[in-house]
């Protein structure tokens, strides 16, 4: 008598493996998204701390946006100057290096951007991933002018930027 698996048994095993692998991949995808979201929040808080240190050393003034007070600066941005030193004067004195968004996007609307008139500032991740997650867990980080379109940190006068 030959011992082995029938075609039905093999198909059942393959189906079970397929279902388990899809569950694992979905969980892995969610874990990666949560990690990127957590990193972005840490990046934005680190940038805020660096901006406050800069202001302390510069008579209460923040770095003015490179293109002027009315534009958004970023590594990539659709609304102002795009440069590697997108917050002039901040790195390496107040922060080791300026971070880029954790999704490594080169799209101009899906990155960290900064705007300042020198008195106030706003730094946000524009068009981020998982904004609804941030909105539910950290409602104070959601940009009131861009509900679930951006989140970040700002001064009281910068909230309207």
DAZI-V422375 format. One record per residue. N is the residue number from 1. RES is the residue in one letter. OMEGA is omega in degrees with one decimal (* if undefined). Layout:
BEGIN
n=N res=RES omega=OMEGA
n=N res=RES omega=OMEGA
END
This chain:
BEGIN
n=1 res=X omega=179.3
n=2 res=X omega=176.4
n=3 res=X omega=-179.3
n=4 res=X omega=-179.7
n=5 res=X omega=174.5
n=6 res=X omega=179.1
n=7 res=X omega=178.7
n=8 res=X omega=179.8
n=9 res=X omega=178.6
n=10 res=X omega=179.2
n=11 res=X omega=177.7
n=12 res=X omega=179.4
n=13 res=X omega=178.8
n=14 res=X omega=178.2
n=15 res=X omega=179.0
n=16 res=X omega=178.3
n=17 res=X omega=178.2
n=18 res=X omega=179.2
n=19 res=X omega=179.3
n=20 res=X omega=-179.5
n=21 res=X omega=178.4
n=22 res=X omega=176.5
n=23 res=X omega=179.5
n=24 res=X omega=-179.8
n=25 res=X omega=177.5
n=26 res=X omega=178.3
n=27 res=X omega=178.7
n=28 res=X omega=178.4
n=29 res=X omega=177.4
n=30 res=X omega=179.1
n=31 res=X omega=178.3
n=32 res=X omega=178.5
n=33 res=X omega=177.7
n=34 res=X omega=178.2
n=35 res=X omega=178.2
n=36 res=X omega=178.6
n=37 res=X omega=178.4
n=38 res=X omega=178.7
n=39 res=X omega=-179.3
n=40 res=X omega=178.3
n=41 res=X omega=176.8
n=42 res=X omega=178.3
n=43 res=X omega=-177.8
n=44 res=X omega=176.9
n=45 res=X omega=176.9
n=46 res=X omega=177.7
n=47 res=X omega=178.0
n=48 res=X omega=178.2
n=49 res=X omega=179.0
n=50 res=X omega=178.3
n=51 res=X omega=177.9
n=52 res=X omega=176.1
n=53 res=X omega=176.9
n=54 res=X omega=-178.7
n=55 res=X omega=178.2
n=56 res=X omega=-179.7
n=57 res=X omega=-174.1
n=58 res=X omega=175.1
n=59 res=X omega=176.9
n=60 res=X omega=-179.2
n=61 res=X omega=176.2
n=62 res=X omega=176.1
n=63 res=X omega=179.1
n=64 res=X omega=176.8
n=65 res=X omega=-174.7
n=66 res=X omega=-178.4
n=67 res=X omega=-177.6
n=68 res=X omega=-172.7
n=69 res=X omega=-175.3
n=70 res=X omega=-176.4
n=71 res=X omega=178.0
n=72 res=X omega=175.7
n=73 res=X omega=177.3
n=74 res=X omega=174.2
n=75 res=X omega=171.5
n=76 res=X omega=177.4
n=77 res=X omega=178.0
n=78 res=X omega=-168.1
n=79 res=X omega=179.9
n=80 res=X omega=-176.9
n=81 res=X omega=176.7
n=82 res=X omega=-180.0
n=83 res=X omega=176.3
n=84 res=X omega=178.1
n=85 res=X omega=-169.4
n=86 res=X omega=165.9
n=87 res=X omega=-172.8
n=88 res=X omega=174.8
n=89 res=X omega=-176.4
n=90 res=X omega=-179.5
n=91 res=X omega=2.0
n=92 res=X omega=-175.0
n=93 res=X omega=-173.4
n=94 res=X omega=175.2
n=95 res=X omega=-174.2
n=96 res=X omega=176.5
n=97 res=X omega=179.0
n=98 res=X omega=-177.8
n=99 res=X omega=170.1
n=100 res=X omega=-176.4
n=101 res=X omega=-173.2
n=102 res=X omega=176.4
n=103 res=X omega=179.0
n=104 res=X omega=-179.0
n=105 res=X omega=171.4
n=106 res=X omega=176.1
n=107 res=X omega=-174.5
n=108 res=X omega=-178.6
n=109 res=X omega=-174.6
n=110 res=X omega=-175.9
n=111 res=X omega=172.6
n=112 res=X omega=174.9
n=113 res=X omega=-173.0
n=114 res=X omega=175.1
n=115 res=X omega=179.3
n=116 res=X omega=172.7
n=117 res=X omega=-178.7
n=118 res=X omega=179.5
n=119 res=X omega=-179.7
n=120 res=X omega=178.3
n=121 res=X omega=169.2
n=122 res=X omega=175.0
n=123 res=X omega=-175.1
n=124 res=X omega=165.3
n=125 res=X omega=-177.2
n=126 res=X omega=-180.0
n=127 res=X omega=-175.1
n=128 res=X omega=170.4
n=129 res=X omega=170.4
n=130 res=X omega=-179.7
n=131 res=X omega=180.0
n=132 res=X omega=176.2
n=133 res=X omega=178.6
n=134 res=X omega=-179.4
n=135 res=X omega=-179.3
n=136 res=X omega=-176.9
n=137 res=X omega=-175.5
n=138 res=X omega=-174.8
n=139 res=X omega=179.6
n=140 res=X omega=178.8
n=141 res=X omega=-177.0
n=142 res=X omega=-179.4
n=143 res=X omega=-176.9
n=144 res=X omega=178.5
n=145 res=X omega=-177.3
n=146 res=X omega=-175.3
n=147 res=X omega=-178.7
n=148 res=X omega=174.8
n=149 res=X omega=178.1
n=150 res=X omega=169.3
n=151 res=X omega=-177.6
n=152 res=X omega=-176.4
n=153 res=X omega=-179.2
n=154 res=X omega=173.0
n=155 res=X omega=-178.4
n=156 res=X omega=179.3
n=157 res=X omega=-179.2
n=158 res=X omega=-176.9
n=159 res=X omega=-178.4
n=160 res=X omega=179.9
n=161 res=X omega=*
END
